[in-house]
Amino acid sequence: MASKRTIKKQLNGMIFDVVDECFSVQLYKTSQTEVTNKLIDEALDYRDQVLAQIHQAKTKKDYPVIYEQLEDKAVYFVEQLNGLQ
């Protein structure tokens, strides 16, 4: 079962990976800087949104739903990063 700690840990790891990969793309493909900056902003906005959802969750039954959304968004970010390559 997903817990608040697990969700936050997964979220921070995912956001770190997205930002790190965006910086790597910027290093090797300077033409992609604008696109990667938008993706970084989107990732950070998503992080804030999920943290707000976690803090608004009233019971532990809300956490699996948030965790599923996190997994779906992780797939989205991977697809976006693969499109930059």
N, C-alpha and C positions, 0 to 999 in steps of 0.2 A: 504494500500500500504506500502511496506517495505521502511523504510528510513535508512539512514546511521547510525543514532543513534540506531535504533531498531536492526539492524543487528549486530552492535558491542556489544550491550548489550546481545543479544542472544548468540553470539559467546563466549563472556567471561564467561557467565553463564555455557554454555555447557562444555567448557574446564575446568573450575573450578570443575564441577561435575565429569568429567572423571578422573582428577588428584586426587581428593578427594577419589573417589571410588577405584582407583588403590592403594593409600596409605592404605586404609582399608584392601584390599585384601592382601597386603604385610604384614600387621600387623598380620593377622590371618593365612595366608598361606605363609610361608617364601619360599617355593619351587616355588612360582609363581613370585618371584622378577624379574627375567630376562624378563619374558613375560610382566609384568606390566610396567617395565621401557621402553620397546620398545613401548608400547601403549601410555605412557606419551610423549615420544619423537615424536611419530606420531601425537598426538593431538596438541602439541606445533608447530610442523612444519605446520600442517593444519591451525592453527591460523595465523601464519605468511603469509601463502599463501592467506587466505581470506582477511586479512588486505591489502595486496598488490593489490588484485582485487578491493577492495573498493576504494583505492586511485587512481587506474587507470580508474575507472568508469567515463565516460565523462558526462553521463546524468542520471537522476533518473530512466530512463527506464532500466538501467542495474541492478538496485538493486533487482528487483523480481527474476531474474535469480540467483543471488548470494544467495538470501534467500532460494530458492528451493534447491540449492546445499548444503546449511547449514543444512536444514532439512534432506536431504538424508544422510549426513555424521553423523548426530545425531543418526539416526537409526542404522547405521553401528557401531558406538561406543557402543551403547546399546547392540547390538548383541555380540560384542567382550567382553564386561564386563560380560554379562550373561554366556558366554562360560568359564569364569574364575571361576565362582561360583561352 
